[in-house]
Amino acid sequence: MASQKDFVSDYQPGDRITVVLSGGTLIWSGVLAEIGERRIRLRMQDGTVRSIAYEGIIADYLQAETVPEALPEEMEAEVPMETEIPVQEKELTEEEKKLILLRDAALAVRDAVYEWEFDPASLREQVRLSPNTEEKRLMTALAENLESADAAEDYETIDKIVAAGLSLLEKAPDNTALHRLVGEAALLAEDYDLAEESLYASENYAEAFYAASLRPAADKMAEDGACHLLYDRKKVPDVVRCFVRMAADADDLSVFGRFLENERGNAPLLRAQCLAYLLLRKKIVPELPEDELTAPENLGVLEAAFREAYPFPENNQLEMMETEEKEEEVPEEEPVTLNYDQIEEEPAPEEPSAPVPTRTGLEGVIFSFKPEQKIGFIRAEDTDWFFHLNHIIDEDLQKMLEEDPAAQYLIYFDVGQNYRGDCAINVRLRDKNNPKEKEDPALLVEHHGIITRYYPFYSNGQITEGENVYNFRAAFITDPTLKNYCEIFQDVVQRQFAVVFRLKKLKDGKLVATDIQLETPFTEGEMKLIQQAT
């Protein structure tokens, strides 16, 4: 592990250096731009600047300007490089061409890098859209302070923000935006354990993967964030490539095997690259029947070779994840009649076989259900409650979700706990005769209003229609001339633009304006003014 003292004594800004990260599987080369208190900054060949924490660097060395960038010898051996055939000296055979295809695909995985960059605007927006609670005002202030502290590299303030965020989490453990705030602050503070945990809780799996990859035990990466990205079929290509590389080091590719099954027919290039890397890693070169690497026949050959070369371990990550999922299921048992005279003699078991309700009889609406994963979400009390299909005790509701998973159903539910925390259990319909939430009549008609507020920095504003006020984002403006005007000029509110719009209901039940257009188009003179400004 490197330190600031090592770099101060060995290098100076302007030197061209190479650093090796994450167990030797990640290598960056560039010009040393800055030696900071906690990290260095490298200016890469494409002009971008990478910020690298000392704790993540396991090796470093100076590159002479006359020596072309190259990997260390031990890294060159990771993927067989005998496929480097001098194209100019001879005409390649078909076998050599296919071999080079495999090599180039493998290198795309070996050299893949997933980068995280703090996005304060996105964080502020998520905090702004989070449910109104007592903690929201403090969260907003913490997000703004985190942005300024990051810009000033004020790590003492960042550490205080982490502590304050953890204190707020004790009062609001289910607040997704707060988990993300703590996770990103922890990443900036280089507390990778906390960052991974918090970002995983906020479902920012790619960022959780990045935090895990910087931990001292980098093979932990083969367990958490990236696994769920693949398991839940949320593809972030560079995360998949990095995950495959590190999961192979951990000798557990079971989740990648599931990924191949789920993505059969999808993402052919990504699948081919990962398979080529894993096979060449063991120096296995299958014969490809087609010239195009992503041809179905080639993918079939590559996957068959992979299954033979990488048998799954007995206690693998995939089994652990599916065991956790089964633990959420509520087994069907006969009702138990309690004899209150014998309660002291026959105490209840210490570990109940099903989640025990902590709250009962809540009203909510199922606003999302994914049949292929058998999971969904309920909107209630300004919170999204997770549930599994096995948490539904109403057979009619189960059938309705199978037939029409996109509908929004009115339900009762209780609150229990699974391994992730609070969740909805004992889900049942409120009224079997009227199971679905009726569509709001306001969503079916065209509306007319005035733009009374607009914030250029945040690209959002408000439209007033009589006594009603609706928020909108610039992305919801479908009139191109009005959209350009909002991006260029500062007098949107003063112009009192009359607009036609429709309403859209968000998952938290709030109505927002969308499909916004000018009620009266711009005059020719105004159009010329806008065109000149653009």
N, C-alpha and C positions, 0 to 999 in steps of 0.2 A: 504494500500500500504506500503510495507516494505522499509527500507532504510539501507544504509551501517552501520549507527550508531546502528540500532537494532541488526544486526548480530554480530558486534564487541563486543557489551555488553553482548549478550546472548550465543554466541557460540565461538568455536575455531576450527581450522582445525583438522580433525580426528573425530569430532562428527558425529553421525549418525542422520540425520534429515529428516523430511518430509516437503515439501512445496506444497501449494495449489495455482493453477493458474487459470486464465481465468474464473472467475465467479464460481469457485468451481468445475468445470467439468474436470479439469486436475490436476493430483496429481503425484509427483515424490518423491521417497525416495532414499537416498544414503548417502555416506560419504562426508562430507564437505571437499573439496580439497583446496579451496582458497576463500578468501573474498576480492574481487577486489574493484576498485573505483566505478564501475557502475553495477557490477554483481557478483554473486557467481558462483562457479563451483562445481558440484556434481559428484562424481564418483559412477556410478551405479553398480548394482550387476554383470552385464555382463562385467564390466571393462571399458565401454565407459564413457566419461565425457560430461556432459551437462552444457552449459553456460546459466545462467538464469538472466535476468535483474531484478533489485529490483522492478521496476514499475509494473512488471507482477505478483508479489507475493502478494496474499491477506491474506495468513495465513501461519504460520510455527510452528513446534514444534519438540522437541527433542525426539528421540526414544531410549529407553533402549536397550542395546545389547541383553538382554534375551527375549525381547518381539518380536514376529514375526511381519513382516511388515503387516500393516492392514490399511484399509481406515477409516476415521472418521465415527462416527455412522450415521451422517446425510447423508453421501454418500452411506453407506450400504443400506439405505432405498430407494435409487433412483431406484434400481432394486431389485425386491423381491428375497430374498435369502432363502425362505423356501424350495427351491429345494435342499438344501444341505443335502442329505440323506447319512448316513454312509454306504458306499458300503460294508465294511467288515462285518457289523453286520447282514445284511439280504440280500437276493436276491431281486434285483429290479424288479418291475412289468414293463410291457411295457409302461404304462402311466408315471411312474417315470423316465424311461430312456428317453422318449421324452421330459419330462419337463426339465431334465438336459441338453439335447441338446439345448433347447431354452435358458436356463440360460447361458450356456457357450458361445453361439453366442452373447447374449446381452452384456456379459462382454467384448467381443472383441471390441465392439463399445464404451462401457463406459470407457475403459482403453486405447483407441487408442490415439496415440501421433503423430502429424506430426512435424518433425524437419527440420529446415533449417540450412545449414552449408555453409558458404562463400566458393565459389570455384573460386579462383583467376585465375587458368589456363583456365577454361571454359570462364570466362569473357574476359580474354586477347584474346582468340581465336575468340570470337564473335566480339570484337573490330577490330581485324586484318582482319576479313572477311567483315567488314562493308564497304559501299561505300567510295571511296576516296573523301574526302572533306577537306576543310580548317581546320575543327575541329578534324580530325582523329588523327593528331600528338599529339594534346593536350589530347584527350581521352586516347591514349596509355600511355602517361605519368601519367595521373590520375589513370588509372587502376594499373600501377606498384606501384605508391605511396600508393594506397589504400591497396595493399597486404602487404607492409612493415609496414604501420601504424597499420593495424589490428594485425600483428604479435607482434608489440611492445605495443599494446593497447594504442596507441597515439590518444586519442579522439579529441584533439585539431586539429590535422592534418586532421582527418576524417571529422570534421565539415567544415574545409576549402575546402576539396574535394567536399562535398555536395554543398557548395556555388558556387564553380567553375563550377560544372556540371550544376547547374541551370542556370548560366550565359550562358553556351554553348547552353542549350536547347532553349533559346530565339532566337538564330540564326538557330538552327537545330531542330525544334519541332517534326519532323517526324523520327528522328534517333532512331531506336529501341534499338541499342546497347547502346546509350547514356542514354536512359530512364532506361535501366537495371543497368547501372553503377551508376546512381543517386539513384535508388531504393535500391540497395544493400548497398551503402554507407550510405543511410538514415537508413537502418536497423541496421547497425553497430553503427550508432550515436543515435539509439533508437528514431528516429523521425518516428513513425509508420504511421502517417497520410500521410506524403510525401512518405514513402516507399510503402504503399499500392497503392497510386495513380500512382507512377512511374512504379512499377512492373506490375500493371494492364495494363498500356499503352504499355509496352514491351511484353505483352501477356505471362508473367511468372505468370500464374494464381495461381499456387500452392504457390509460394512465396508471392504473394499478399494476399492470404488467411492467411498465417502465420503472416504477418504484421498486418492484420486486427484483428486476434485473440489476439494480444498483446495490442490492444488499450484499453483505459479505458472502453469504451462502447463496450464490446466484442460482443454483439448481432448484431453489424454492420456487423459482419462476415456473417450473413445470407443474405447479400445483394449483395456483389460484387464478388471478385475473385472466391470463391468456387461455387457460383451460376452459373457462366459462365462455369466453369469446367464441371458441370453436364449438363448444358443446351447444351453445344457444344459437349457432349459425350466424353470428355477427362478425362478418369478415372485415378485418383491417389488414390488408395484404402484408405490410412490413411486420406487423405483430405476428402474423401466421409464420412468416419466414424465420423471424428471430425465435419464436416459440419452438419451431421444429428443430432448430439448431441446438437449443438448450435442452429440450426434452430428450433429444438423442444422447446428449451428455449424461442426462439423468437416467438413461436406459429405460424410459417409459414413454412409449409412443401410442398408448392405448387411446387417448383422446383424439390424437391425429387420425387413428384408424376410424373412429366414429365420424370425424370430419370428412374423410374420404367417402364414407357411405352416404352421408347427408348431402354432399355436394356433387354426387355423381351426375354428370351432365352440365354442371356449373363450374365457373372459374377454371377452365382447362389449363391455362398457362400457369396459374398459381399451383395447381395440383402437380403439373408436370415438373415444375422447378423443384418443389419439395421432394418429390419422389426421386428425381435425378440426383439431388444432393445426398439423400439418405443411402442410395445405392452406391454412388461413387465413393462415399465415405467408407464403405466396406470393400471398395475396389471391385464391385460387381457391375459389369457392363452388359446389359441385356441386348439381344438383337432386335432392332426396331423394324417392323415390316413396312412402315411408311416414311416418306421424306419429311413430312410435317410433324414436329414433335408433339403437338396437341391433337393429332388425329386420334379418334376413338380407339383404333386398333393399338396405337402406341401406348395410350394411357392404360389400356387393359394389360398390356405386357408389363409396363412399369409397376402397376399396382400388384399384379401377381408375383413379381419378383420381390416387391417390398414385403408382402405377406409371408413369403417363405424366408426372407432374410431377417425379419424382425418379429419373432413370435412374442405374444404379449406375456408379461410376467404374471404370476399367480395373483398377487395382491397389487393390482394396478390402480391408477388414478380414476379410470373410468368406472371400475367397480365401486370405489369409494363414493364417487359422486352419485351413482345410481342407488347405492345403499342409503345415502342421505335423503334422496328423493322418496324412497320407500318408507323411510321413517316418518315422513309427513303424512302417510296414508292413515285414514281412520278405519281400523278393522271393524267389521260388522259383528257385533256381539249381542247375545241375548240380554234383555233388560235385567238388571239386578234389583231385587227387592231387599231393602235394608231392614233388619230387625234392630230397632233403636235400643232395645234392652241389651244387645250384645255388642254394641259399638266398641266399648272398652276392651272386650275380650278379643275382638277381631278387627284390629286397626287396618286402615286402608293401605294398599301397597305403596312403597316409597316412590316407584317410578310408574305412573299411569301409562297404559298402552296407547292412549289417545290424548291429544292436547286438551288440557283442562281450561274451560272458559274463564277468563278474568273479567270480562264484561259481556253482557247478553242483551239481545233484543235491539241491536242497532239497525237503523234504516239506511239503505244505500242503493246505488245503481251500478250494475256491471257495465263498465264502459269499454272494456277490452278483454278479449278472450282468444287464446291461441290454441286451436284444436290439436296441432301437431305436437305441442309441448305440454298440453293439458294444464295450462296455467292461465290465470287471468287477474284482473284488477277491479276493485270496487271503489267508487267514489263516495266518501261519507265524511262528514265533519272536516272538510277541507284537507282530507288526507287520502292517499291512495293505499288501499289495503290489498296485499297479495293473497291469492287463494289458489289451491290446487283442485283439480277435478274431484279428487277423493274427499275434499272438504265440503262437497255439496251433498246434502241429505235428502234432497227433493228430486225424485226420479223424473218428474215432469220437466223440471228445470234442466236436468242433464240432457234430456231428449231435445229440448228447445235449443240448447247451445250447440248440439251436434248438427241440427238442421239449419240454424241461422245464428252463427257465432258473432255476426257483426251487430246484431240488435242490442239495444240497451234494456236490461231487465230490472224491474223494481224488486228488491229483495230485502229480507231480514238476514242478519248474521250475528254471530258472537265473535268475540276476540279471544284468540288463544296464542300459543307460541310454538314456533318450530325452530330449527337450528339457526335461522337467519334473524329471529326476533318475532315481534308481533305479526300476526296474520289473521285472516278471516277464516272462521270454521263454522260448521253447522249452517251453511248457506242454504236458504229456501226462499221460495216466491212469497211475496206479500199477498197477492191476489191471483189465483190461477185463472180467473176469468179475464183479468186485465193485466197480463204479465209484463208488457213492455211499456217503457216510458213514452208518453205521447209526444209527438214532435211539436215543438213550440211554434204556434202560428206566426210568430214574428220572423221565423226563419224562412217562411214560404213567400214573403212579399218583398217588394222593393221599397227601400227607405230613402228619405230625402233629408239632408241636414247641412250644417255649416262646419267647416274646419275651424275650431275655436282655439286649439293649441297645437303647436308643433315644435319638437325639440330636435334640431338638426344633428346634434352630437349623438343622440341615441336613436335617431331615425324612427321616431314614433310620435304620436300625438293623440288628439281627441276630436271626435265629431259630436256636435250637439244636435239633437232632434227633439224639439219641444223641451220637455223636462228631462229627457233621457240623454245621458252622455256615454259614448262608447269609445273605448281605446282602439287604436289601430297602429300598425307598423307600416313603414314605407313599402315593405315587400307586398303588402295587401293592395297597393294602388295598381290598378290594371290600365289606367289611362296613361300612356307613355309621356305625353306632354306635361301632365300634372306631376308625374314622377320626376321628370327632369327639372321642373320648376322647384320642387321641394329640395332637390339635391344642390341647386345652384344659388337660389335666392334666399334671403333672410326675412322677407316680409310676407310669409305664407299666412300668418294669423291676421295681419292687417288687411290682407286682400279679402278676407271673409268669403272664401271660395264656397259656392253652393255645389254640393256633390250628391250623386246618386250612389247608393251602396246596398249591400246585403249584410245580413248578420250570420255569424258563425259561433257555435257554442264550443268553448274549450272543455277539456276533460274535467276541469274544476267547476264547470257549470256556468262560468261567466260568458257573457255575450260580447263579441268584438266585431268591429266593422271590417268587411272584406269586399273584394271586387269593386273598389272605389273608382268612380269616374266623375269628371266634371259634368254638371248639369247643363251648362252652357259652354261650348267649346271656346278656346282662345280665338281672338281676332287675328287677322293676318299680321298686323303690326306686332302683337305680342309674340306670335310664333317666330317672326324674324328676330326679335330681341333674344328669345331663348336660344335660337340657332346660332346667333353671333356669340352668345356667352359660352356655348359648348364648343 
